[in-house]
């Protein structure tokens, strides 16, 4: 465990040296400054009334939650895209000649190396995501004088989504010793495959008539990480303070994470350097 912690700190220092952490922090600061300037020009009461298109009484808590989610969903999705790009090179750089020789000469196992790199990448992204979410929460809470601490739980939903994708990045990094295949796989699942599968699964009976095709779609759906649902309904439930009412996307995605990391470590142990 000590060796994993050391590798985690080493990866964090590596991210600092390569300006990954600072780059993320800078983007978050710029986004929060722009958001502060925009909200400073808006009257809170007029804004709430402007949303009342139905003419019915607005529930302030529901309105604030939806506003926070609308803002953070866009920012978090952008952060995840940048996170995939920024962390994809951690494993390939470690596997370069000279670097890997140095690591393997230390009293640390190969599995500890991989887990250290994994947790190090998560720490880098989690700190930036947490900073961004707290910033958005503070700006909106101060502006509308409504403090909903449940919204902060969204940070765990977002980092869990990245944790699943990062396991895939590590897997392809070990196989190819390149950052490109892992990035392409993560982007494809996050942007295209998961949303499409979720839409098909939700409307399967009306869209597909063939039972065999339905079975294939459902099989792929349960294998592939549910990033669309994790970033959508789960975050909405967490932000609303309801808790998670459907654990299937979480459990199946977590199983994917564990199996992917297991295969990554297995392949890494088999490699000759």
PLY file of the C-alpha trace (Angstrom):
ply
format ascii 1.0
element vertex 273
property float x
property float y
property float z
element edge 272
property int vertex1
property int vertex2
end_header
0.00 0.00 0.00
2.89 2.34 0.78
4.36 1.81 -2.70
1.01 2.60 -4.32
0.81 5.81 -2.32
4.36 6.76 -3.38
3.51 6.15 -7.05
0.31 8.16 -6.64
2.28 11.14 -5.33
4.87 10.67 -8.08
2.13 10.80 -10.73
0.69 13.92 -9.11
4.13 15.58 -9.22
4.49 14.46 -12.84
1.19 16.14 -13.68
2.37 19.30 -11.95
5.69 19.24 -13.83
3.91 18.77 -17.17
1.53 21.62 -16.25
-1.50 19.29 -16.55
-2.84 20.26 -13.12
-2.12 23.97 -13.64
-3.74 23.91 -17.10
-6.94 22.41 -15.69
-6.96 24.81 -12.77
-6.48 27.76 -15.11
-9.43 26.74 -17.28
-11.61 26.28 -14.19
-10.65 29.72 -12.86
-11.42 31.37 -16.21
-14.78 29.62 -16.39
-15.72 30.63 -12.85
-14.68 34.24 -13.45
-16.84 34.43 -16.58
-19.73 32.86 -14.71
-19.34 35.38 -11.87
-19.37 38.29 -14.32
-22.50 36.98 -16.08
-24.41 36.41 -12.84
-23.37 39.81 -11.51
-25.40 41.37 -14.34
-28.50 39.29 -13.59
-31.16 40.12 -11.01
-31.92 36.94 -9.08
-35.66 37.57 -8.66
-36.16 38.57 -12.29
-34.21 35.52 -13.43
-36.39 33.14 -11.40
-39.58 34.79 -12.64
-38.29 34.63 -16.20
-38.17 30.86 -15.94
-41.83 30.74 -14.94
-43.16 30.06 -18.44
-46.08 27.99 -17.18
-47.38 30.67 -14.86
-47.32 28.26 -11.93
-45.48 28.78 -8.69
-41.81 27.93 -9.06
-40.16 25.63 -6.58
-36.90 27.43 -5.83
-34.96 24.33 -4.83
-35.85 22.50 -8.05
-34.99 25.56 -10.16
-31.60 26.03 -8.52
-30.72 22.34 -8.89
-31.58 22.38 -12.58
-29.60 25.58 -13.10
-26.56 24.14 -11.31
-26.76 20.91 -13.30
-27.16 22.75 -16.60
-23.98 24.70 -15.93
-21.90 21.90 -14.43
-22.94 19.33 -17.03
-21.45 21.44 -19.79
-18.32 22.30 -17.84
-17.85 18.76 -16.51
-18.22 17.20 -19.96
-15.58 19.57 -21.28
-13.34 18.76 -18.30
-13.71 15.02 -18.93
-12.73 15.43 -22.56
-9.64 17.36 -21.48
-8.97 14.86 -18.68
-8.91 11.97 -21.14
-6.48 13.87 -23.34
-4.23 14.92 -20.44
-3.95 11.56 -18.68
-3.68 9.33 -21.76
0.11 9.75 -21.88
0.83 8.76 -18.25
1.26 5.05 -19.03
3.06 5.39 -22.40
5.61 7.76 -20.83
6.19 5.29 -17.99
6.74 2.48 -20.51
9.41 4.39 -22.44
12.89 2.86 -22.43
14.81 4.23 -19.49
11.72 5.21 -17.51
10.39 1.67 -17.15
13.89 0.34 -16.39
14.17 2.83 -13.55
10.76 1.93 -12.13
11.34 -1.81 -12.32
14.69 -1.44 -10.56
12.87 -0.16 -7.48
11.36 -2.43 -4.79
7.86 -2.05 -6.20
5.69 -4.64 -7.94
4.22 -4.15 -11.40
0.67 -4.16 -10.05
1.62 -1.41 -7.59
3.05 0.63 -10.46
-0.21 0.45 -12.38
-2.43 1.14 -9.38
-0.21 4.07 -8.41
-0.51 5.55 -11.90
-4.25 4.94 -11.81
-4.89 6.61 -8.46
-2.48 9.42 -9.32
-4.48 10.28 -12.42
-7.71 10.16 -10.44
-6.34 12.53 -7.79
-5.30 15.06 -10.44
-8.72 15.10 -12.08
-10.71 14.85 -8.83
-9.05 17.94 -7.34
-9.83 19.95 -10.44
-13.42 18.69 -10.70
-14.01 19.36 -7.00
-12.61 22.89 -7.33
-14.90 23.59 -10.30
-18.03 22.19 -8.65
-17.44 24.03 -5.38
-16.87 27.22 -7.36
-20.13 26.86 -9.32
-22.01 25.96 -6.13
-20.68 28.99 -4.25
-21.48 31.44 -7.05
-25.08 30.23 -7.46
-25.68 29.80 -3.72
-24.50 33.33 -2.95
-26.42 34.80 -5.87
-29.76 33.18 -5.02
-29.23 32.85 -1.25
-30.03 29.15 -1.43
-27.50 26.65 -0.07
-28.03 23.13 -1.34
-25.16 20.95 -0.12
-26.48 17.91 -2.01
-25.16 19.42 -5.24
-21.58 18.82 -4.08
-22.19 15.06 -4.37
-22.16 15.48 -8.15
-18.36 15.56 -7.95
-18.35 11.86 -7.04
-20.54 10.97 -10.00
-18.26 12.82 -12.40
-15.02 11.39 -11.02
-16.49 7.88 -11.07
-17.30 8.34 -14.75
-13.71 9.37 -15.40
-12.41 6.48 -13.25
-14.12 3.98 -15.56
-12.80 5.63 -18.70
-9.31 6.00 -17.23
-9.14 2.24 -16.63
-9.76 1.79 -20.36
-7.06 4.34 -21.19
-4.55 2.45 -19.04
-5.49 -0.84 -20.71
-4.83 0.49 -24.21
-1.73 2.34 -23.01
-0.19 -0.94 -21.85
-1.15 -2.78 -25.04
-0.04 -0.14 -27.54
2.50 1.96 -25.56
0.71 4.91 -27.16
-1.81 7.43 -25.90
-3.89 7.58 -29.09
-5.80 4.22 -28.95
-6.86 4.82 -25.34
-8.04 8.34 -26.11
-9.99 7.19 -29.15
-11.67 4.36 -27.22
-12.60 6.63 -24.29
-13.91 9.40 -26.55
-15.91 6.90 -28.64
-17.62 5.42 -25.57
-18.23 8.75 -23.85
-19.41 10.78 -26.86
-21.04 8.20 -29.13
-21.45 4.61 -27.98
-22.86 5.07 -24.47
-25.45 7.74 -25.44
-26.54 5.73 -28.50
-26.87 2.48 -26.52
-28.82 4.26 -23.79
-31.23 5.73 -26.35
-31.66 2.35 -28.06
-32.15 0.54 -24.75
-34.77 3.06 -23.62
-36.78 2.66 -26.84
-35.79 -0.88 -27.79
-39.27 -2.32 -28.34
-40.40 0.53 -30.57
-37.16 0.77 -32.59
-36.17 -2.88 -33.05
-38.44 -5.79 -33.96
-35.93 -8.59 -34.35
-35.38 -10.48 -31.07
-31.82 -11.48 -31.99
-30.84 -7.86 -32.66
-32.46 -6.86 -29.37
-30.36 -9.44 -27.53
-27.18 -8.17 -29.18
-27.97 -4.54 -28.30
-28.82 -5.41 -24.70
-25.65 -7.48 -24.38
-23.44 -4.64 -25.61
-25.35 -2.20 -23.40
-24.61 -4.16 -20.22
-20.93 -4.65 -21.14
-20.10 -1.06 -22.07
-19.71 1.56 -19.27
-22.88 3.61 -18.75
-21.21 7.02 -18.92
-24.34 8.63 -20.36
-26.45 7.56 -17.38
-23.73 8.29 -14.86
-23.40 11.85 -16.13
-27.16 12.22 -16.56
-29.74 10.67 -14.28
-27.33 9.69 -11.52
-25.98 13.23 -11.20
-29.54 14.58 -11.21
-30.51 12.23 -8.39
-27.42 13.14 -6.37
-27.90 16.87 -6.88
-31.56 16.58 -5.88
-30.63 14.79 -2.66
-32.61 11.68 -3.61
-29.70 9.29 -3.64
-29.15 6.69 -6.33
-32.35 4.77 -7.08
-30.91 2.56 -9.86
-27.54 0.96 -9.09
-27.35 -1.09 -12.28
-25.36 1.53 -14.27
-23.01 2.01 -11.30
-22.43 -1.67 -10.58
-21.98 -2.73 -14.23
-19.61 0.19 -14.86
-17.66 -0.65 -11.71
-17.39 -4.27 -12.83
-16.05 -3.05 -16.18
-13.49 -0.93 -14.30
-12.28 -3.83 -12.15
-12.05 -6.30 -15.04
-10.24 -3.77 -17.24
-7.70 -3.01 -14.51
-7.20 -6.72 -13.86
-6.48 -7.40 -17.53
-4.18 -4.37 -17.65
-2.10 -5.63 -14.72
-2.10 -9.18 -16.11
-0.75 -7.98 -19.47
1.77 -5.68 -17.81
3.16 -8.55 -15.77
3.62 -10.61 -18.94
5.58 -7.96 -20.79
9.37 -8.11 -21.10
11.34 -4.89 -20.74
0 1
1 2
2 3
3 4
4 5
5 6
6 7
7 8
8 9
9 10
10 11
11 12
12 13
13 14
14 15
15 16
16 17
17 18
18 19
19 20
20 21
21 22
22 23
23 24
24 25
25 26
26 27
27 28
28 29
29 30
30 31
31 32
32 33
33 34
34 35
35 36
36 37
37 38
38 39
39 40
40 41
41 42
42 43
43 44
44 45
45 46
46 47
47 48
48 49
49 50
50 51
51 52
52 53
53 54
54 55
55 56
56 57
57 58
58 59
59 60
60 61
61 62
62 63
63 64
64 65
65 66
66 67
67 68
68 69
69 70
70 71
71 72
72 73
73 74
74 75
75 76
76 77
77 78
78 79
79 80
80 81
81 82
82 83
83 84
84 85
85 86
86 87
87 88
88 89
89 90
90 91
91 92
92 93
93 94
94 95
95 96
96 97
97 98
98 99
99 100
100 101
101 102
102 103
103 104
104 105
105 106
106 107
107 108
108 109
109 110
110 111
111 112
112 113
113 114
114 115
115 116
116 117
117 118
118 119
119 120
120 121
121 122
122 123
123 124
124 125
125 126
126 127
127 128
128 129
129 130
130 131
131 132
132 133
133 134
134 135
135 136
136 137
137 138
138 139
139 140
140 141
141 142
142 143
143 144
144 145
145 146
146 147
147 148
148 149
149 150
150 151
151 152
152 153
153 154
154 155
155 156
156 157
157 158
158 159
159 160
160 161
161 162
162 163
163 164
164 165
165 166
166 167
167 168
168 169
169 170
170 171
171 172
172 173
173 174
174 175
175 176
176 177
177 178
178 179
179 180
180 181
181 182
182 183
183 184
184 185
185 186
186 187
187 188
188 189
189 190
190 191
191 192
192 193
193 194
194 195
195 196
196 197
197 198
198 199
199 200
200 201
201 202
202 203
203 204
204 205
205 206
206 207
207 208
208 209
209 210
210 211
211 212
212 213
213 214
214 215
215 216
216 217
217 218
218 219
219 220
220 221
221 222
222 223
223 224
224 225
225 226
226 227
227 228
228 229
229 230
230 231
231 232
232 233
233 234
234 235
235 236
236 237
237 238
238 239
239 240
240 241
241 242
242 243
243 244
244 245
245 246
246 247
247 248
248 249
249 250
250 251
251 252
252 253
253 254
254 255
255 256
256 257
257 258
258 259
259 260
260 261
261 262
262 263
263 264
264 265
265 266
266 267
267 268
268 269
269 270
270 271
271 272
